[in-house]
Each structure stands twice: as structure tokens, then as C-alpha cells.
Amino acid sequence: MTFAEVSPLDGSPLEAVVATPASEVAGLVEKARVAQATWAALSLADRIEAVFKVKDRILDAGADVAKVLRAECGKPEGESWTAEVIPNADLVEYWCDKVEAALAPEEVALDPLSYPGKSGAIHAVPRGVVALITPWNFPIAIPLRTIVPALLAGNAVVFKPSEHSARAGALVAKLFDGILPEGVLTLLQGAGEVGSALIEAAPDLVVFTGSVPTGRRIAEAAAKKFIPVALELGGKDAAIVLADADLERTARGLVWGAFNNAGQNCASIERVYVERPLAAKLTERIVALTRALRPGEDVGPLTTRAQLDVVRRHVDAAQTAGAKVLCGGEPFGQGLGYLPTVVEVDGALERSMALMTEETFGPVLPIVVVDTADQAVERANSSKYGLTASVWTKNPEKAEPLVGKLRTGVVTINNHGFTAAIAAAPWSGTGETGYGVTNSRRALDELTRPKFVLVDRSSAKSELWWMPYTPSLTATVKAMAILRSGTRGLVEKLKALFSLLSNAPKRLMGK
């Protein structure tokens, strides 16, 4: 069975993709489980050597990546290179360089008196089979952020891209052709029924990026099987602009932060709170910069018809509620284009507008004037999402108190949203954004589980706590409690020490 899509650029048909029958998913997961055991048995050096080859493959495939993303998602060519080619080469290099140290056993300090002759360490072991379900907005970068460290850690990955970016998903899988044992990376194609079948097949971890409703259904289905889940579900990012912010840099940064990838970014700026003294000049400059953007070249179309409908609905409803569209607010081109749009919103009305409370995921930048920075923080924190936020000021020290108050996983000062491209920087959120972590060593906490290994080199015939529970045991542990207490006097502790020295050797002889 095949499924087809049309290009968001002009509605022209795209090459059909063969769907994975849902009935075959469980068997593919089982094959991945067998392959994972072989892959994990390889040395870490061998896994690094294999995966590192993907770096050059990404760079060499840059033109193909840009071509596929242009046709399938509508991305401008420059955006494909800067967001989905170069950072992914950096991602592979980072993980191949850092994973050995990140996976190194962690020694656990043991009290030699209580645990004589013993040493212990925490080992990070692979989960097993990782089910990866990813969206269409960054269909190369988002999956690689999980696939690369998951493979290096010894997992197998069963990967289902969005049906709206199936060809990009196939390109991701192709990057690993011939360098992994069969079954270590498995590509599934299809819509929701394939994703449901994947969870039903009981993988060892589910990593999902996408909408809140779908994430909730996945979490519920996985919970019934006690499968851990890592979720990144979206955002309603706020930018806070202080009165002393650099006008030109801030305006350009906000325009990029709102309109890159046509606003289809969980970290897009979807709310701006600007202090009143700068508001008029900043808004004027943002509008001028937005009008200068070239539709189709600087800002591509929306990727799906459904997302275009959301954008239209949010903007139209905001206008009805009293918001003012300063530029944009209408379609462009033959496909799913929507002009980059700046909207002026009265702060007293914002809580009544979906444009200010729900994720728009489109090229719309609402601006709200506030009187104080604290007021801006309060409004930024009013969202049910908590992915990223930014603070704009000429004096970064003024931003530091605000950073501590913002309930988000990432905060940038005088920039916005690009840190997902930094492999060493954790990407996570709060609230309905979800509770997964990608990037940085923290991501391995999702992709591995801790295994504690204790080695006992004691030559004693018995342990203190082993049976039989004799009077010497009771006397020994009572003495230990007194010696460790901070409230007992010197005389009492001296008596306890004598008791310990008298009874502990008896216990270690099993008496």
C-alpha cells in the first residue's frame, strides 16, 4: 500500500511512499531486539567508528537534503543548510567525541567501616529497542538528535517519521545504509495506525516529538505496558524586551525567531512582551523588517493544510477580539503560503485569544506592551507550555534575575531558539511541553538505564548483617549509631567505641 502527499509550494504531487503494514510492526520490533543484542555486544569504539561515518554522509548529502525539504516541507534552501545539514554534522562529531566519557562507569563511594572490602560503580546500559516517532517540521534534525546517541549507547532504533515528511525520513535512514547491522535501525512509514502498532509492540523506550493530544495518547498507551516515554510536545515561547534593548539587533532577532521555518518551530517566538518606552520604535522596525521578507524565499509556506487552517483561525479570531494586524495576515502563492504577520495585542485582552494561549505554529508575531519586566515575566509564565524564552537587553546583568523566574527549559539572552542546534546544550521543557531531554549528556539518562555493579573482595567469613542475629550484632550496631550521632557526649562515645571494638570482630567471625 502506498500513500501520497502534495508539495506545499504549489500543490504538485510528490512521489508515492510505500506504507509499512501495521501487522508487520511487531515482527520488525522483534528483529530489532535480536539485532540490538549483537550491536550492544560490540565495543564502544567499534560503534563510534561506524556512526562517525554519518558525519561526512550528512555533509555530502546537503544538496539532496535541501531538495527534499524544499519539495516536501517548503523550506527555503538556506534554511535547510543552516538548520538541518551543518548542525547535524556537528551533532555526530559531538557525540562520537563525548560519548565514551559520558558512558564511563561512575564510582560510588562506600564507607569502608560499614562495607569493608567492597567497591561499586554505576554503569549506563542501553534501554534496548527505542521507538522514535518524529514530526514534519525539522524532519532531518529532530530524529538524528535521538538516533545518533541512542545507537552509540548500544540501542536499536525503530523510527517512524511523520507521514507528511516520509521522504525526508527515508533520507535519514539512508544515511546509515551499510554501516549498521541489519535491524539496528528500522524505518517504518505510515500514519497514526503504524505509530500505535509500534507502541503495542512493546519497545523499551518511546521518544516522541509532536502535538500535546498525540503525546498524551502515546503516554497513556505506553503506561499500560510500563514503557518509559520521553516527550517534547511544543511551546508558546515568549520574548521579553527591556527598555534598554538594542533596537536593531532585537528587531532582527525577533523577526528571525518568529518567522524561521515559517514559524513551524516549537521554539518560535509566539509572544513578545516589550517595555513601554521602547514599544513604538520596536514595533515600527519589526513591521518594516517583516514587510521586507521575500515570500517563498525567506519564509516558506506552511507544510500542511491543517496547520494553515490553524494560523488563519488564530489570526481571524484575534482580529475579531480587538487585535490589530499591522502587516501580513493573508495567503501568498499557489500552495500553503501565509504572509509573515505582525499583530498588536492589547494586554488586557490576551488571555481571551487563542493566538496568545494556544500554539499557533505559524508565521505570526503578536506584540504586547507592558509596564515592567516583572509584568512581562508573569505573563510569559502564564502559558501552559514552558520550552524556551528570551530576554533582550544591552545589560545582561539586568536579565539574570528574570532568568531565574522564567519557567522554561531554556532561556537565551539577546537571542532566541537556536540552541537546539547545539549538541552539548540540553533541550527540554516544563508543563505541557513535556518531560523529555534531547542533546547533551543529559539525553543519555533517557536512552540508557543505570545498572549498579558491586564487587566484594572481603575475606571475612561473615558479614555484619548476616544471620544469626546475635547479641554481638545488636551491640555492634548500637555502638555504631552512638558514634555517628551528633548529639551524644564524649563519655558515651568512648563507651560505644569500646563496645564496637569488642563486638565487631565476633560478628565478622559469624558469632
C-alpha positions as CSV (number, residue, x, y, z in Angstrom):
1,M,0.0,0.0,0.0
2,T,1.3,3.5,-0.8
3,F,0.4,7.0,0.4
4,A,1.0,10.3,-1.4
5,E,1.3,13.9,-0.5
6,V,1.4,17.1,-2.4
7,S,4.0,19.8,-2.2
8,P,3.1,22.8,0.0
9,L,4.8,25.0,-2.6
10,D,2.3,24.6,-5.4
11,G,0.1,21.6,-4.7
12,S,2.0,19.4,-7.2
13,P,2.0,15.7,-6.4
14,L,5.0,14.1,-4.6
15,E,6.3,10.6,-5.3
16,A,4.2,8.0,-3.5
17,V,5.7,6.2,-0.5
18,V,5.2,2.6,0.4
19,A,3.5,2.3,3.8
20,T,4.6,-0.3,6.4
21,P,1.7,-2.6,7.1
22,A,0.7,-2.3,10.8
23,S,0.5,-6.0,11.0
24,E,4.3,-6.3,10.3
25,V,5.4,-3.8,13.0
26,A,5.6,-6.3,15.9
27,G,7.8,-8.6,13.8
28,L,10.1,-5.7,12.9
29,V,10.5,-4.7,16.6
30,E,11.4,-8.3,17.4
31,K,14.0,-8.3,14.7
32,A,15.4,-5.1,16.1
33,R,15.5,-6.7,19.6
34,V,17.7,-9.5,18.2
35,A,19.9,-7.1,16.3
36,Q,20.3,-4.9,19.3
37,A,21.9,-7.6,21.4
38,T,24.6,-8.1,18.7
39,W,25.1,-4.3,18.3
40,A,25.4,-3.7,22.0
41,A,28.0,-6.6,22.3
42,L,30.4,-4.6,20.0
43,S,32.9,-2.4,21.7
44,L,32.0,1.3,22.1
45,A,35.0,2.1,19.9
46,D,33.5,-0.1,17.1
47,R,30.1,1.7,17.4
48,I,31.8,5.1,17.3
49,E,33.8,4.2,14.2
50,A,30.6,3.1,12.4
51,V,28.4,6.1,13.4
52,F,31.1,8.7,12.8
53,K,30.9,7.9,9.0
54,V,27.5,9.6,9.1
55,K,29.1,13.0,9.6
56,D,30.5,13.0,6.1
57,R,27.4,11.5,4.6
58,I,25.3,14.3,6.0
59,L,27.6,16.9,4.6
60,D,27.8,15.2,1.2
61,A,24.1,14.8,1.1
62,G,23.4,18.5,1.8
63,A,22.1,19.3,-1.6
64,D,19.7,16.3,-1.5
65,V,18.5,17.3,1.9
66,A,17.7,20.8,0.7
67,K,15.9,19.5,-2.4
68,V,13.8,17.0,-0.4
69,L,12.9,19.6,2.3
70,R,12.0,22.2,-0.3
71,A,9.6,19.9,-2.1
72,E,8.2,18.1,0.9
73,C,8.1,20.8,3.6
74,G,8.5,24.1,1.6
75,K,11.7,25.1,3.4
76,P,13.9,27.7,1.8
77,E,17.3,26.2,0.7
78,G,19.4,28.4,3.0
79,E,17.2,27.3,6.0
80,S,17.8,23.6,5.1
81,W,21.6,24.1,5.1
82,T,21.7,26.1,8.4
83,A,19.2,24.1,10.4
84,E,19.3,20.5,9.0
85,V,22.7,20.0,7.5
86,I,25.6,21.7,9.2
87,P,24.3,21.3,12.8
88,N,23.7,17.6,12.2
89,A,27.3,17.1,11.2
90,D,28.3,18.9,14.4
91,L,25.9,16.6,16.3
92,V,27.6,13.4,15.1
93,E,31.0,14.8,15.8
94,Y,30.0,15.9,19.3
95,W,28.6,12.5,20.3
96,C,31.4,10.5,18.8
97,D,33.9,12.6,20.8
98,K,32.0,12.8,24.1
99,V,30.1,9.5,24.4
100,E,32.9,7.5,25.9
101,A,33.3,9.8,28.8
102,A,29.5,10.2,29.2
103,L,29.1,6.4,29.4
104,A,32.0,5.7,31.7
105,P,31.1,3.9,34.9
106,E,30.6,6.2,37.9
107,E,32.3,5.0,41.0
108,V,30.1,5.0,44.2
109,A,31.8,5.9,47.4
110,L,31.3,3.2,50.1
111,D,32.0,3.6,53.8
112,P,34.9,1.2,54.5
113,L,33.7,0.6,58.0
114,S,30.2,-0.4,57.1
115,Y,31.2,-2.1,53.8
116,P,34.8,-3.4,54.2
117,G,36.4,-4.8,51.0
118,K,33.6,-3.6,48.7
119,S,33.6,-1.2,45.7
120,G,30.7,-0.3,43.4
121,A,30.0,1.6,40.2
122,I,27.0,2.7,38.2
123,H,27.1,1.5,34.6
124,A,24.9,3.1,31.9
125,V,23.4,0.3,29.9
126,P,21.2,0.5,26.7
127,R,17.5,0.5,27.1
128,G,17.2,-2.0,24.2
129,V,14.8,-1.0,21.4
130,V,14.0,2.7,21.2
131,A,10.8,3.6,19.4
132,L,11.2,7.0,17.8
133,I,8.3,9.0,16.4
134,T,9.1,12.4,15.0
135,P,7.3,15.4,13.3
136,W,7.5,17.1,10.0
137,N,8.8,20.5,10.9
138,F,12.5,19.5,11.2
139,P,12.4,16.0,9.8
140,I,16.2,15.5,9.5
141,A,17.5,17.2,12.6
142,I,14.9,16.0,15.2
143,P,15.3,12.3,14.5
144,L,19.1,12.5,14.4
145,R,19.2,14.1,17.8
146,T,17.9,10.8,19.2
147,I,19.2,8.2,16.7
148,V,22.9,9.1,17.0
149,P,23.3,8.9,20.8
150,A,20.8,6.0,21.0
151,L,22.9,4.0,18.6
152,L,26.2,4.9,20.3
153,A,24.8,3.8,23.6
154,G,24.1,0.4,22.2
155,N,20.4,0.6,21.4
156,A,18.5,-0.4,18.3
157,V,16.1,2.3,16.9
158,V,12.7,1.7,15.2
159,F,12.0,5.0,13.5
160,K,8.6,6.3,12.3
161,P,8.8,9.8,10.7
162,S,5.6,11.8,10.1
163,E,3.7,10.8,7.1
164,H,4.0,14.4,5.9
165,S,7.8,14.1,5.8
166,A,8.2,10.5,4.8
167,R,10.7,11.2,2.1
168,A,12.9,13.1,4.5
169,G,12.6,10.2,6.9
170,A,13.8,7.8,4.2
171,L,16.7,10.1,3.6
172,V,17.6,9.9,7.3
173,A,17.6,6.1,7.3
174,K,19.6,6.1,4.1
175,L,22.5,7.9,5.9
176,F,23.1,4.7,7.9
177,D,22.9,2.3,5.0
178,G,25.7,-0.3,5.1
179,I,27.3,0.9,8.3
180,L,24.9,-0.8,10.8
181,P,24.0,-4.5,11.2
182,E,20.6,-5.2,9.7
183,G,17.8,-4.4,12.1
184,V,19.7,-1.9,14.3
185,L,17.9,1.0,12.6
186,T,14.5,0.2,11.2
187,L,12.3,2.6,9.2
188,L,8.6,2.5,9.4
189,Q,6.4,4.5,7.1
190,G,2.8,5.5,7.6
191,A,0.3,7.4,9.7
192,G,-1.1,7.0,13.2
193,E,-2.0,3.3,13.0
194,V,1.7,2.5,12.4
195,G,2.7,4.5,15.4
196,S,0.1,2.8,17.5
197,A,1.3,-0.6,16.4
198,L,4.8,0.4,17.3
199,I,3.9,1.1,20.9
200,E,1.7,-2.0,21.0
201,A,4.8,-4.0,20.1
202,A,6.3,-3.0,23.5
203,P,9.7,-1.3,22.8
204,D,11.9,-0.5,25.7
205,L,11.5,3.3,25.3
206,V,9.3,5.7,23.3
207,V,10.7,9.0,22.2
208,F,8.1,11.3,20.7
209,T,8.1,14.9,19.4
210,G,4.8,16.3,18.3
211,S,1.5,17.7,19.5
212,V,0.1,17.6,23.0
213,P,-3.0,15.5,22.1
214,T,-0.9,12.8,20.4
215,G,1.7,12.9,23.1
216,R,-1.0,12.3,25.7
217,R,-2.3,9.3,23.8
218,I,1.2,7.9,23.4
219,A,1.9,8.3,27.1
220,E,-1.3,6.6,28.1
221,A,-0.7,3.7,25.8
222,A,2.9,3.3,26.9
223,A,1.9,3.5,30.6
224,K,-0.4,0.4,30.2
225,K,2.7,-1.5,29.2
226,F,5.1,0.2,31.7
227,I,7.2,1.6,28.8
228,P,9.1,4.8,29.7
229,V,8.4,7.8,27.5
230,A,10.3,10.9,26.6
231,L,8.0,13.7,25.2
232,E,8.7,17.1,23.6
233,L,5.3,18.5,22.7
234,G,5.5,22.1,21.8
235,G,5.7,25.6,23.1
236,K,4.4,29.1,23.2
237,D,7.6,30.9,23.5
238,A,7.8,34.4,24.9
239,A,10.4,37.1,24.2
240,I,10.8,39.8,26.9
241,V,12.2,43.1,25.6
242,L,13.6,45.5,28.2
243,A,13.5,49.2,27.6
244,D,17.3,49.4,27.1
245,A,17.5,46.7,24.4
246,D,19.4,47.4,21.2
247,L,16.7,48.3,18.8
248,E,18.2,46.9,15.5
249,R,19.5,43.6,16.9
250,T,16.4,43.0,18.9
251,A,14.1,43.7,16.0
252,R,16.0,41.4,13.6
253,G,16.3,38.7,16.2
254,L,12.6,38.7,16.9
255,V,11.8,38.6,13.2
256,W,14.0,35.6,12.7
257,G,12.8,33.9,15.9
258,A,9.2,34.2,14.8
259,F,9.4,33.5,11.1
260,N,12.2,30.9,10.6
261,N,10.7,27.7,9.2
262,A,7.5,29.8,8.7
263,G,7.0,29.7,12.4
264,Q,6.7,25.9,12.4
265,N,9.1,25.5,15.3
266,C,8.3,24.6,18.9
267,A,10.7,27.3,19.9
268,S,9.3,30.0,17.6
269,I,8.6,33.3,19.3
270,E,4.8,33.4,19.6
271,R,4.6,36.2,22.1
272,V,6.6,39.4,22.6
273,Y,6.3,41.5,25.8
274,V,8.1,44.8,25.4
275,E,8.5,47.6,27.9
276,R,6.6,50.7,27.0
277,P,9.4,53.1,26.4
278,L,10.8,51.0,23.5
279,A,7.5,49.6,22.3
280,A,6.6,52.0,19.5
281,K,10.0,52.1,17.9
282,L,10.5,48.4,18.2
283,T,7.1,47.6,16.6
284,E,7.7,50.0,13.8
285,R,11.1,48.4,13.0
286,I,9.7,44.9,13.2
287,V,6.9,45.7,10.8
288,A,9.4,47.2,8.3
289,L,11.7,44.2,8.5
290,T,8.8,41.8,8.1
291,R,7.5,43.6,5.1
292,A,10.9,43.3,3.5
293,L,10.9,39.4,3.8
294,R,10.5,37.6,0.5
295,P,7.6,35.2,0.5
296,G,8.8,31.8,-0.6
297,E,12.5,32.7,-0.4
298,D,12.9,34.0,3.2
299,V,9.7,32.5,4.5
300,G,8.3,29.3,3.0
301,P,4.8,28.0,3.1
302,L,3.1,26.0,5.8
303,T,3.8,22.3,5.4
304,T,0.3,21.1,5.9
305,R,-3.2,22.3,5.1
306,A,-4.3,21.7,8.7
307,Q,-1.5,24.0,10.0
308,L,-2.5,26.7,7.6
309,D,-6.1,26.5,8.9
310,V,-4.9,26.9,12.5
311,V,-2.9,30.0,11.6
312,R,-5.8,31.6,9.8
313,R,-8.2,30.7,12.6
314,H,-6.0,32.2,15.3
315,V,-5.4,35.5,13.4
316,D,-9.0,35.9,12.4
317,A,-10.2,35.3,15.9
318,A,-7.7,37.7,17.4
319,Q,-8.8,40.4,15.0
320,T,-12.4,39.8,16.0
321,A,-11.4,40.1,19.7
322,G,-9.7,43.5,19.0
323,A,-6.2,42.7,18.0
324,K,-4.7,44.8,15.1
325,V,-2.9,43.2,12.2
326,L,0.0,45.5,11.3
327,C,1.2,43.6,8.3
328,G,0.6,40.2,6.6
329,G,-2.5,38.3,7.6
330,E,-3.2,36.8,4.2
331,P,-2.1,33.9,1.9
332,F,0.5,34.0,-0.8
333,G,1.5,31.8,-3.7
334,Q,-0.2,28.8,-5.2
335,G,0.4,26.5,-2.3
336,L,0.1,26.8,1.5
337,G,1.9,30.2,1.9
338,Y,0.8,32.7,4.6
339,L,2.5,36.1,4.7
340,P,4.6,36.7,7.8
341,T,2.2,38.6,10.1
342,V,2.7,41.1,13.0
343,V,-0.2,41.6,15.4
344,E,-0.6,44.2,18.0
345,V,-2.4,42.9,21.0
346,D,-3.9,44.7,24.0
347,G,-2.6,43.1,27.1
348,A,-6.0,43.3,28.8
349,L,-7.4,41.0,26.1
350,E,-4.7,38.5,25.5
351,R,-6.0,35.7,27.8
352,S,-9.2,35.6,25.7
353,M,-7.3,34.9,22.4
354,A,-6.1,31.5,21.2
355,L,-3.4,33.4,19.4
356,M,-1.9,34.2,22.8
357,T,-2.7,30.9,24.7
358,E,-2.5,28.1,22.1
359,E,0.4,27.1,20.0
360,T,-0.1,28.7,16.6
361,F,2.9,27.1,14.8
362,G,2.9,29.6,12.0
363,P,4.4,32.9,10.8
364,V,2.6,35.2,13.3
365,L,4.3,37.6,15.8
366,P,2.0,39.1,18.4
367,I,3.3,42.1,20.4
368,V,2.1,43.2,23.8
369,V,3.2,46.3,25.6
370,V,4.0,46.0,29.3
371,D,4.9,48.5,32.0
372,T,7.6,46.4,33.9
373,A,9.8,43.4,33.3
374,D,8.1,41.6,36.2
375,Q,4.8,42.0,34.4
376,A,6.4,40.5,31.3
377,V,7.7,37.5,33.3
378,E,4.3,36.9,34.9
379,R,2.6,36.9,31.5
380,A,5.3,34.7,30.0
381,N,4.8,32.2,32.8
382,S,1.0,32.2,32.4
383,S,1.4,29.7,29.5
384,K,0.7,26.0,29.9
385,Y,3.8,25.4,27.9
386,G,7.4,26.0,29.0
387,L,10.0,25.3,26.4
388,T,12.2,28.4,25.8
389,A,12.1,32.1,26.4
390,S,14.4,35.0,25.7
391,V,15.3,38.3,27.4
392,W,16.6,41.2,25.3
393,T,18.7,44.0,26.9
394,K,22.0,45.8,26.5
395,N,22.9,44.8,30.0
396,P,22.9,41.0,30.5
397,E,23.1,41.5,34.3
398,K,19.6,43.0,34.2
399,A,18.4,39.8,32.7
400,E,19.8,37.4,35.3
401,P,17.1,38.0,37.9
402,L,14.4,37.4,35.2
403,V,16.1,34.2,34.0
404,G,15.6,32.6,37.5
405,K,11.9,33.4,37.4
406,L,11.1,32.1,34.0
407,R,9.5,28.6,34.0
408,T,11.1,27.2,30.9
409,G,13.8,24.6,30.0
410,V,15.9,27.1,28.0
411,V,16.5,30.8,28.4
412,T,18.6,32.9,26.0
413,I,19.7,36.4,26.4
414,N,19.8,38.6,23.3
415,N,19.0,35.6,21.0
416,H,16.3,33.0,20.7
417,G,15.5,29.4,20.0
418,F,18.7,28.3,18.1
419,T,20.2,26.3,21.0
420,A,18.5,23.1,19.8
421,A,21.3,23.1,17.2
422,I,24.0,22.9,20.0
423,A,24.5,19.2,20.7
424,A,26.1,19.9,24.0
425,A,23.2,22.0,25.3
426,P,20.2,20.2,26.8
427,W,16.8,20.8,25.2
428,S,13.8,20.3,27.5
429,G,10.7,22.0,28.9
430,T,8.1,22.1,31.6
431,G,4.3,21.8,31.7
432,E,2.6,20.6,28.6
433,T,5.9,20.9,26.7
434,G,6.6,17.5,28.1
435,Y,9.4,15.9,30.1
436,G,11.9,14.6,27.6
437,V,15.5,15.7,27.2
438,T,17.5,15.7,23.9
439,N,21.1,16.9,23.4
440,S,23.9,17.0,25.9
441,R,25.0,14.2,28.3
442,R,21.6,14.5,30.0
443,A,19.9,12.9,27.0
444,L,21.7,9.6,27.9
445,D,19.6,9.5,31.0
446,E,16.7,8.9,28.7
447,L,18.4,6.5,26.3
448,T,20.1,4.3,29.0
449,R,19.3,2.9,32.4
450,P,21.6,2.7,35.4
451,K,22.9,-0.7,36.4
452,F,24.8,-0.8,39.7
453,V,27.6,-3.3,40.0
454,L,29.2,-4.1,43.4
455,V,32.4,-6.1,43.8
456,D,33.1,-7.7,47.2
457,R,36.7,-8.5,47.9
458,S,36.2,-9.1,51.6
459,S,37.9,-12.2,53.1
460,A,35.8,-12.2,56.2
461,K,33.8,-15.4,56.9
462,S,30.6,-13.4,57.5
463,E,29.1,-10.0,57.1
464,L,28.0,-7.8,59.9
465,W,24.3,-8.1,59.0
466,W,24.2,-11.8,58.1
467,M,22.3,-14.3,60.3
468,P,22.3,-15.3,63.0
469,Y,21.2,-12.1,64.8
470,T,23.3,-12.5,67.9
471,P,23.8,-10.2,70.9
472,S,27.1,-9.1,69.4
473,L,25.3,-7.8,66.3
474,T,23.0,-5.7,68.4
475,A,25.8,-4.3,70.5
476,T,27.9,-3.5,67.4
477,V,25.2,-1.6,65.5
478,K,24.1,0.3,68.7
479,A,27.7,1.4,69.2
480,M,27.9,2.5,65.5
481,A,24.7,4.6,65.9
482,I,26.1,6.3,69.0
483,L,29.4,7.0,67.3
484,R,27.7,8.6,64.3
485,S,25.3,10.7,66.3
486,G,26.0,14.4,66.6
487,T,24.1,14.7,70.0
488,R,26.0,12.1,72.1
489,G,28.6,13.2,74.6
490,L,32.3,12.2,74.7
491,V,32.0,9.7,77.6
492,E,29.1,7.9,75.9
493,K,31.0,7.8,72.6
494,L,34.1,6.3,74.3
495,K,32.0,3.6,75.8
496,A,30.4,2.9,72.4
497,L,33.9,2.7,70.8
498,F,35.0,0.1,73.4
499,S,31.8,-1.9,72.7
500,L,32.4,-1.7,69.0
501,L,36.0,-2.9,69.2
502,S,34.8,-5.8,71.5
503,N,31.8,-7.0,69.5
504,A,32.6,-6.3,65.8
505,P,35.3,-8.9,65.5
506,K,32.9,-11.5,66.9
507,R,30.3,-10.6,64.4
508,L,32.8,-10.8,61.5
509,M,33.6,-14.3,62.6
510,G,29.9,-15.2,62.4
511,K,29.3,-15.2,66.2
